[in-house]
Amino acid sequence: MSVTNLTEEVVRDTTATELLNQLETGSQGLSAEEATRRLEQFGPNTLEEKKENLLLKFLSYFWGPIPWMIEVAAILSGILGEWQDFVIILVMLIFNAGVGFWQEFQAANAVEALKDQLALSSRCMRNGAWQTVPAAELVPGDVIRLRGGDIIPADVKLFQSGYLSIDQSALTGESLPVDKTENDVAYSGTIVKQGEMLALVAATGNRTKFAKTAQLVEKAGAVSHFQKAIMQISDYLIFISLGLAAVLVVAQLIRGDSFLTVFQFVLILVVAAIPVAMPAVLSVTMALGAKALSDKKAILTKLQSIEEVAGIDILCSDKTGTLTQNKLTLGEPYLVAAQTAQELILEAALASKEENQDAIDLAVINALEDKGTLTAYRQLDFQPFDAVSKRTEASIQQDGKAFKVTKGAPQVIMALCQLDEAQKQQLDQAVNDYARKGFRTLGVARQDQQNAQNWVFRGVLPLFDPPREDSAETIRQAGEHGINVKMVTGDNLAIAREISEQLGLKNNIQPAEEMLAKQANLDRLDPEIERKIEASDGFAQVFPEHKYAIVKALQHRGHLVAMTGDGVNDAPALRQAEVGIAVSGATSAAQAAASLVLTAPGLSVIINAVEEARKIFERMNNYAVYRITETIRIMIFVVLAMVVYNFYPISTIMIILLALLNDLPILTIAYDNAPLAQNPVRWKMHRVLTVATVLGVIGVFETFLLLILAENFVHLSPAQLQSLVYLKLAVSGHLTLFVVRSRKAFWAPPYPAKVLFGAILGTQILAAAIVGFGFLVAPVSWTLIGYVWIYCLFWFLVEDRAKLFLYNRLDAGQQRSTGVVGSPREHFSS
């Protein structure tokens, strides 16, 4: 026997008898010895997992451009005996690594969660006797018994007479239970709702359809755009800092300065210029944002997901339980002999049994306006639904009168009744009309005691899974925020189109199974198929691998994709999407694979999360522009001043003070009031670097001009001149933050948060006091300090006008290059 021959297609197309022979087993099952041998051959019936070494995971956070620079700076500080700098830099490095590691550690392991969905034990025939066997010990060839309430422990082939009603929504997304009979295949992880049958184990462990879903989760995952942006910013600043540092070292060594003096100064300058605090500032900003999102009933499992939430332009929404209630409901009945809808529903309810917890029976009973009416009737006998008769039947007694009621497949119920051709055609037309709308239908008939030979057709009951009350409004709001919603469901095309119409979505729904059937590689589809997916409004008949492929295709087309879901079937796509969203009540597998978990029902929470994430993104974007501007301003000015004048414009202690007064209070940017963008926002590094570079060059010019004016028109000692330059850099640095925090004029709302304004005002007062009182620096007159303030305010207005000019030019250039503002393509052009 070779397991490689037992593909999913072979198991599906082979009869149970043939499969029993192929697996060399029979209805009496395997012997214990043979089961042990096969367990060694095929391995346990569990999902394999790769355990990640937590120590190596933690150490990985010390690897990368920014960590390397911080580590080199710490080592050089220790070599030079600058132990205070060494300790501060080391603490910052460990803090940044700790924050990232903890967030990853907190995120649940998706494969572990998938394992929790598997059955723990099974009734198995071994040595010709039924016994309870751990699910992990099942092997191909085992014969097991399945009955209502069981979680199916492996992929199996059903045999012997009988039927099973199986809920496989967690695997396929189908909203209604599926009936299975002899020679059908049932899948691991699905749940038996009704019936009892024998089953032959055909696939276990990693060869089951369930395991393939888990494997998709393991390999799924998109690279964070936040990580890409940080890499680009750090590379840019590293290039500038090291390039200018090299120029400075060469120039000063040529002039005869000692290598140790130059090296120590350049070291401190580079440490102050590189974004040592950037990871901390952005982590705090995202952490506070995550807290704000949790207050809005949206829990982040990864901090970096905030940036992705802000940028999504397509939301792929699972239908069952997400856009719909995942609860069968009766539609408007079609009446024949029944006088009213409630009369028809009552007779159908009498042909039901509430304690069986059948989804259809419960839907019928719950549709009664008054369940108390059932107490007037006594159910003498009840025959449950089976796959042969395709109906239920009950004998009822009321006030001494006896009658029978039945409900089931309309064609079956029609066959019981004496109907003429015209009546049959009318009923066929009604059933077909319901089917085109995606409704499942039930026929209802009654047989009175005095007319025991004739069943009377009473009417037709339509069943459907209704949309959530807030779904249509959420979809409308998503459109206003620049997000295109695409429905994804395992249900058939008719149901998908009907629900799509009720939700206000367009009707271009594609059958995924048909569209993707000939695609050999679901990781990269044919370009024409990808374009078809992009143009579609939704997808029906979707399997887990299809959802994953749909997300990948949209990503290849340049979109940032969000995927909602609640079941095992959604986990791979949730993991692959930039933003996987596990809705309220989702399985642990879906929650572990997602980056955003909703704790309140409905999709309206997503809109709140998007709005909050876009504000958070603006704060991070503003800080990035500010930090690059300051690095350019300080590095170029210091190098230029030393090359031109052979003069250290600021001392080592001043560089350290600038770093402290600029970076530590800037943490309050996490609390700043930020504008809400109406369209998706993403890192546009060309724009960020252009604005920051121009503002930085303006800052270099204004600082160098001040140095020239002070040297020629104010009689100051070299030490006082350094103090004056230090004050100018400190004041203009935070004024620049007021420039870059908004794309509008600085006086336009939203206004700075009180905590940010207070922190900046406090550091400015402190900087002025340091210079005025001569603390650690040479003192300067208060009059001169006032002139520096006036000078900085003038250039603050100049920078603000330059910013407005730059954004207008960049927006105009974007329109010319893309033809559409906000096109997903342009977001990645930089």
N, C-alpha and C positions, 0 to 999 in steps of 0.2 A: 504494500500500500504506500502511495506517495502523496503527501499532502499538497505537493506542487500541482497535481492534476485537479485538485478540488478548488477550482476558481469559483467565484461567485456565480458566473454564468453556468458552469457545470452543475453546481448544486441546484440552481433554479430550474434548469432544463431537464434534469434527470428525475425519473420517478422515484418515489420512496423505496420501492422494492429494488430497483437497480442500485440505488445508493447504499442500501443495506448490504447488498452483495459486494459492491465496490469497497466498502469499509470493513468487509469480512466480519459482519455481526448479524444479529437477528433480533426478533422481538424479545428474546430472553436476555439481551444485553451482553456485556463482556464479563469475563471472569476477572477476579481481583488481580491475578497475575498479569493478564493481558493489559488491564487498565494501567497497572504500574509501569509496564514496558512502554506503553504509548505516552504516558506522562513524561518519561525520560526522553522520548523521541520528539514530542511536540512542545514540551515545556508546560508550565502552569497556565491555567486559564486566567491570567492577569495581564494588565498593561505594563509593558516595560517602561522604565523611566530612567532618566539620567540625573543622578544626584550631583548637584553643583557644590564644590568645596567652598564653604562660607569664607574661609580665610583668604583663598585666592580671589573670591569675589570682592572682598573688602580691599585687598591689595590692588585690584584693578583700578580703583578710584585714585590711585597715586600715579597713574600712567596717562600721559597726554601732554600736549603743548603747555597749557597753563600750569599743571602740576610740576612739569619739568622745570619751568622757569622759577617757580616758587622754591623747589627743592635745591636748585643751583644757588639761588640767592641765600637760602638758609645755610648751605654748606660754606659758601664764601664768607658769610657773616661770622660763622664759627671760626674759620681760619684766621680772619682778621681780628678776632677777639671781640666783635660787636655782639655780646651775648644777649643784650636786651632785644636787639633786632632779631637775633636768632630765635629766641623764645616766642616772640610775637608772630613771626612768620611760620614757625612750626605749628603753633596752636591753630592758626588760620588754615593751614594745610589739612590738619587732622579733622577740624570742624567740617570743612567742605566735603571730605571723604565720608565722614560719619553721616551727614545729612543724606547724601546720595545712597549710601549703603542701606540705611534704615528704611528709606522709602521703598527700595526694591525688596527688602526682607519682609516688609509688611504686606506686600502684594501676594495674594494666595497663589499656590502652584496649581495651574489649570489641570495638569494631568492627574494630580492627586484628587482633585475634585471630581474628575471624570470617573476615577476608580470607585468613588463613593457611590456612584449610581448603579454599580453592578450588584447582582444578587449575591447573597452571602452563602447560600446553600441550595441544594436541589434534591428532589426525590428521584433517585436513579436506580435502574435495574442492574444489580451486580450479583453474579453467581446465581442468577435465576430468581432473586428475591429483591423486593423493594427496600431500599435503605436511604437514609439521608446522607448525602455526600457534600463536602464543601465545594462551592462553585469553582474554586481554584484548582480542584483535582479532576474536573471533567475533561474528557479527551474525545477526539473524533471517534465515533462508533458507539458512544454511550447512548442508552435509551433512557429518556427521562419523561416524567409525567408533568404536564402543565395544567393549571386550573386557575380560576378567577382569583386575582390578587397577586399572582406570581410576577416577579421580575424575571424575564427570560434571561438565563445565564450565559448563553452562547448562541451563535447562529445555528438554527435547527431546521430540519425538514419534517413537516408534520405528516403523520400517517395514522391509519385506522379511522373508523367513522367518527363523526363528531364535528364540532366547529369551535373556533375561538374568535372572540371579539377583542382586538388588540389595540391599545392606545400607543401609537408610535409617533405622536406629535413631537416628543422630545428629540427624535432622530430625524424625522422627515418634515415636520412642521404642519402635517395634516391636522385639521381642526376636529375631524370626526374619527371615531374608532373604525378600524378596518376589519372586515370579516375574513377569516382564513379557514380553509378546509384542507382535506387530504392532498398531499403533494405541494402545498404552498410552503414558502420559506418564511420563517419568523426570525427577527433579528435580536441580538444581544442588547440588553438595556431597555427594551420596550416592555410594556406592562399588559398582562392579561386582564381584561375587564370582565369577560364572561366566557363560559364554556369549559370543556375539559378534553384534552387529547394527549396522545403519546407523541413524542418527538425524538428524532434522531439527531444527535449532535454532529454537525458537519464542519464547523470551524470554531476554534477557541483562541483565546489570547489575542495576539497582534494580528491574527488573520481574520478577525470579525469585522463587520462593517462599523461597529462601534469603535474598534481600535483604530481604524483608518481615520475616523474623526479626530481621535486623540492625537494621532501622528500629524494631522494637518495643523492642530493647535500648536504642537511643538515647533514646527518649522515656520509657522506664520509669524509675522511681526514686521512692521515698517520702521525704518530708521527715523528717529525723532528729528523734526526740522529745527527744534530748539538746539539740539546737539550740533547740528550742522552750522547753525548761526553762530554759536559760541566758538566753534572751531575757526570759522572765517574771521570773526572779530579778533580772536587771539592771534591768528596767523598774521593779520594786518598789523596789529600793534607790535608783535614780536619783530616783524620785518623793519618797521620804522625805528623802534627802540634800539635794536642791535646795530642797524645801519648807522644811525646817528652816533651811537656810543663808539663805534669803530672810528668814525671821523674825528670825534673828540679826543680819543686816545692818541691817534696818530698826530694830530695838531699839537697837543700839549707835550708829547714826547719830543717832537721836533724842536719845540721851544725850550726844552731843557728841564721840564718838570720831572720830579722823581716818579718812577713807575708806580710805587706804592701809593703815593698821594693821589695820582690820577686814577688809579685802579679803584681805590676806596670811594672816591667821589662818584665815579661812573657807576659803581655797584649800587650805591644808595639811590642814585638818579634813576637807574633802570628799575630797581625794585619799586620805587615810587610811581614810575610811569606805567609799568605793566599792570594789568587788571587783577591784582592779587585779591581784591575784595569782590570782584565781579560775581564769582559763583555764590558767595555768601549773600550779596545783595539780592541777586535774582532768586536764590533759594528762599530767602525770607519773604520776598514779594510773592512768590508762588505759594508758600506755606500759608500766608495770611489769606491769599485768594482761595486756597483750598478750604480754609475754615469758613470763608464767606459762602462758598458753594455748598458746604455741608449744612449751613443754616437754611439753604434753599432746597434741601432734600436731595442733594447730588453729592456722592462721596467719590473722591478721586483715589485711585490706587497707585497712580504715578504722578508726581508733581509736574513733570514735563508735559503731561497731557493738557495742561491749561492752554499752552500755546497752540496745540492741535485743535482743541475745542473752538478756539477763537477763529480758526482758519477754515473749518469745514465748509464746503460748498455743495456737497451731496450727502443726503441722509438716506441710507438704505434701511428701511424699516421692515422688520418682520411683521407679518399680519396677525397671526394667531396669538392672542394674549397681549398684543402690543397696540395695534390699531383696532383690534376687535376685543371683545370681552372674554373670549375663550369659554363661552357658555352658550349651549344650544338654546335657542329661543324660537317660539312659534311665530310665524308670520300670519298674514291675513288668510283665513281658511277659505276653501272653495266648498260651498254648501250644495248638497244634493237633496237627500231626504230630511236632513236635520233642519230644524227651523231657525236656530240661532248658532252663532259661533260657540257660545258657552255650552250649549247642549252637545255639540259635536266634541268639544274638548272634554266634557264630563264623560262621555262614552269611551273616548280614547283613554282617559285616566283610569276608568274601571278595568280596562284591558292592560293595566300596568301594575307594577309592584314596587312601591317606594323603597322597601328594605333591600331590594336587589342593587340599588344605587346605579342602575343603568342610566346613561346620560340621556337617552331619548325618553325613557319613562319619566325621569325627573323633569325634563323640559315640559312634557305634557302636563304633569301634575302641578308644576309651578305656574302654569298658564291659567289655572282656575282662579276666578275672582274670589271664590270662597271655598277653601279646602274642606271646610266643615260639612259641605254637602255630601262628601264621600261617606260620612258616618251613617247616612240613611241607607246605605247599601252594604250587603254582606257578600264577600267574595268566596264562593263555595269551592272553586277549583281554578287553578291558574297554570297555563302551559307557557313557559318562557320561550323567547325567540330562539330559533335554531336555523342553521344555514339551509336546511332542506325545505321546511315549510315557509320560512321567511316571514313569519308573523307570530304574534302572541294571541292567546285566546283565554277568556275568563268566563266562568259561569257565575252569574250574579243573582241574588235574591233581594227583593224589596217588597215589603208589606205582603208577603205570601206569594208574590208573583216572581217567576223565574225567567231569566232570559240570558242570552250569551252576547258577548261583544268581542270583537277582534280588531287588531290594527297591524299593519305591516306594509310590505311592498305593494304599491297601488295595483300593479298588474295581477298580483296574487289575489288580492281582495276582490278585484273586479271579476276574476274567474269564479269566485264563490257565489257571486250574485247573478240573478237572472236579468241581464241588461240587453236591450236591443242595440242594433248597430249604431243608431243615432246617439244613444247615451254613451256607448263605448268611444265613439269618435270625439264627443265633447270632453269626456274625461281624459282621453289621450292628449287632446289639445291642451287641457289645463295642466296636466303633468309636464308636458313638453315646455310650456310657457314658464313654469316654475324652474325647470332644469336649465333653461337658457339664462335665467337670472342667478343660477348657482344654488338653488334651493334643493335640499333633499326632501322627499315627500313621503307621507304616510297615508294609506287608504284606511278608512274606518267603516266597519259594517256591524249590523245588529241582527240577531235572530231571536224573535219572540217565541214563547212557549206554545202559543196557539197556532203558530205557523212554523213548526220546527224544521221543515224541509227547506225553507227559503231564507237566505241572508239578504238583508236590505242594505244597499250601499248608502252610507250616511254623508260622506264628504271626504275631502282631501285636506290634510294638515301639512303646511310647508315648514321646514326646519332650517334655521340658519344661525350663524355666529354673528351677532350684531356688532356694528362699530362701537367703540367707546364714545361717550358723549362729547369728550373734549378733543377727539382726534381730528375732526375737520377743522376746528379753530386753530389747533396747533399747526396743522399743515399750512393753513393760510398765513399764520404768523411766521412760519419758517420761510415762506416765499418772500415776505416783506424784509426778512433779514438776509436775503440773497442765498438761501439754501433750497436746493431742489430735492424734493422727497420722492424716492422710488420705493414702491411696495415690493416685498419679496416674500413669497409664500409657497408652501408645498402643496396647496390646494389646486384644483383644476382651473383651467382658463376661465370657465364661465363664472365660477365663484369669485375669482380674482377681479374680473371686469365689473361684476356687480358691486363688490365692495369698493372698488376704485371709484366708480360713479357716485356712490353714496358719500364718499369722503371728499368729493370735489377734485379728485385727481384726474388727469387725462387718461384716455383709454387705450394707449399704445402698450398693451401688456404682451410680453413675449413668453412662450413656453420654453423654459430654460433647458429642459431635458432634450427637446428637439433641436434647439439652437446650438447646444454644446456637445451633441452626441458624437460628432466626427472630429472633435478637437483632441489631438493626442496629448498635448501638454497644456494642462489647465493653469500652469504658472504664466504662460505667455500665449494668448490666443491669437488667431489670425487678425490682422489689422482691421479687416472688414467686419468681423464679429465684434471687435472692441468698439468700433464706431456705432454698430447697431445697439450694443449695450448702453453706450453713452446716450443715444437718442431715445431709448425706451423709457416708459413711465413706470414700469414695474415688470415683475417676472413671476410666472406661475410654474407649478410642477418642479419645484426646486429641491435638490438634494444638498447635503452639507458641502460637498466638493464644488457644487455649482455656486453656492453663496461665496465661497472663498475665491473662486475664479472671477465672479462678478466684481468683487472688491478689487482684486488685482488688476483687472482690465480697466476699471475706472481710474486707478492710480497711474497706470501706464498712460492714460489719456490726460494726465496732468492735474487730476482732482485730489483734494483732500477729502477723505471719505469717512463718514460716521456710519456705524452699523448697530442697530438695536436688535435685541433678542432676549430670550428668556430660557431657552432649552439647550440641551447638549448639541443639537444640530446647529446651533448658532455659534458655538465656541470657536471654531477655526476662523470664521469671518470676523468675529469680534476681536480676535487676537491680531489678525492681519490688518484690519482697518486702523487708520491713524487714531480714531476715537471709537473704541468698542464700548457700547452702552448697554449694560444689563438693566433691564427694566425692573420695576418693583415686583417682587415675588419670583425672581429668576432663580434657576437652579444654581447650586454652588459652582458647577462647571462654568456656566455663563458668567457668573460674578468674577471668578478667578481669571478668566480670559479677558475680561473687560478692563478698560482704563477709567470708566465712569460708571458708578452703580447708583441707580435711582432708588430712593427709599419711599417715594410717594407714587401712587398709581398714575398712569397716564403719561403722555409725552410732553405735556405743558412744562414740566420741570426742565426739559432740554432747552427750551427757549430762554428760561431764566439762567441756565448754566452758560449758554452761549453769550448772553449779554454780559454776565459777570466776567467771563473769560476774556472777552474783547477789551474790557476795561483794564484787566490785569496785563494783557499783552501790551497795551499802550504804555503802561508804566515801565515795563521791561524795555520796550523799544526806546522810550525817552531816556532811560538810564544808559542804554548802550550808546546812543548819540552823544550824551553828555560825557561819558567816560572816554570815548575816542577823541572827542574835542579837547579834553583836558590833557590827554597824553601828548597829542600833537603840539598843543600850546606850550607845555612845559619843556618837552624834549627839544623841539626845534629852537625855541627861544634861548634856552641855556646854551646849546651847542653854538648857535649863531653869535651870541654875546661873547662867548669865550674865544671863538675863532677870530672875530672882528676886533675885540678890545683886549683879548688876553686877560679877561677879568671874570672871576667867579661871581655871577649876578646874584646867586643865593648860596647860603652855606648849607652844610650837611644837615644841621639841626633844623633849618628852615624847610628842607625837603621833607623831613620826617613830620614836621608840624603840618605841612600842606597835605600830606597823605592822610594824617589823622583827621584834620578838620574837613577834608573833602569827602573821605569815604565813610567814616563812621556815622556822621549825622545823615548821610544820604540814604541810610537804611529806611528813613521815614518816608521815602518815595513810595514804599509799599502801601502807605495809607493815603496817597494823594488822590484827589478827585480827577478822574480821567474821562475823556469824551467817549461816547458809545458810537462805534462805527456801524453803519447800516448794512455794510457788505462784509464778507469774510476778510479777515486781516491775516497777513503772513509776513514773514521776514523778507524784506526786499533789500538785500545787502547793498546793491548798487546805490539805492536811495540813502540808506543809513550812512554809508561811507562817504558819499558825495557831500551830504549836508554837514556831517561831522568834520570832514577835511576842510571845507570852505570856512566854517566857523572857527576851526582851529587856526587856520592861516591868518584870518582876521585878528584872532587873539594874539598871535605872534607879532603881527604888525603893530597893534596898539601898545603892546608891552614894550617892544623895542623902541617905539616912538617916545614912550614915557622915559625910558632909560636915557635916550638922547637929550630930551628936554631937561631932565633932572641934572644930568652931567654938565650941561652947558649954561643953565640959567639958575640953578639952585646950588648953593655952596654946602655940600655934604661930604662927610668922610666916606671912604669905601664901605665901611660897615653900615653907616646910615643909608647909603644908596642901596645896599642889599636889603635892608629893612623895608625901604620904600617899595622895592620890586616885589618882595614877599607879600606885603599888604595888597598891592595891586593884583597879584595872582590869586590871593585868597578871596578878595571881594568879587572880582570878575568871574571867578570860577562858579560860585553859587548863583550869581546873576545870570550866567549862561544857562543854568538849569531852568530858570523861569522862561528863558527863550525857547528851549527845546521841548518843554513839557506839553506844548500844544502846536498844532500846525496853523492855528489862527494867531492873530495879534495877541501879545502877552496880556492885554487888559480884557480880552474876551473870555467869557465863561467856557468851561468850568474853571472856577478860581482855585488856587492852591489850597490844599487842606491845611487846617490850623496847625496841626502837628508838624507838617513839613515847613510851613512858613516860620513857625516858632523856632525849629531846629536851625534853619538857615540864618535867621536873624540873630540867634544866640551865638552861632559860630562867628558871624561877622563882628559882633560886639567883642567877642573874645579875641579875634585877630587884631582888632583896633587897639584893645587894651594891652596886648602883648607888645605891639609896636610903640604905643603911647607911653607905657610905663617901663619899657626896656627889659621885659622879662625874657631871658635867654637870647635877646637880640639887642642891637644898639637902638636907643630911643630916638623917636622922631617927634617933632612938634605936632600938637593937635591941629593947628591950622593946616599944616601940610597933609595931615591925615584927611581933613575935610576936602582939600583939593583933589586928593586921590579918589575919594568917593564920588565927587562931581565928575571927574574924568571917566570913571568906570560907568557911571550912569549914562553919560553921553554915548559911549561905545556899546552899552547895553541896547540903546535904541537903534544904533546902526546895525547891530547883529540881528535884532528882531526884524528889521526891514529886509536884510539880506536873506533871512530864513524864508520870509513870505515870497520873495522873488524866486528863490531856489525851488520851493514846492510848486509854484505856478509853472515854472519851466519844466520841471520833471513830470507834472501831470499832463502838460501839453505834449511832451515827448512820448509819454505812455499812450495817449490817444492816437497819435500818428502811427506808432509802431504796431498797435494791436487793433485799432479801429473800435474797440470796446473797452471802456473802463472796467477793471475788475475781472478781465478774462483770466481763467485759471492758468493759462499758459504763461502770462507775463509775470506771475508770482514766482516762477522758477527761472526766469530769464537771467537773473543776476547770479 
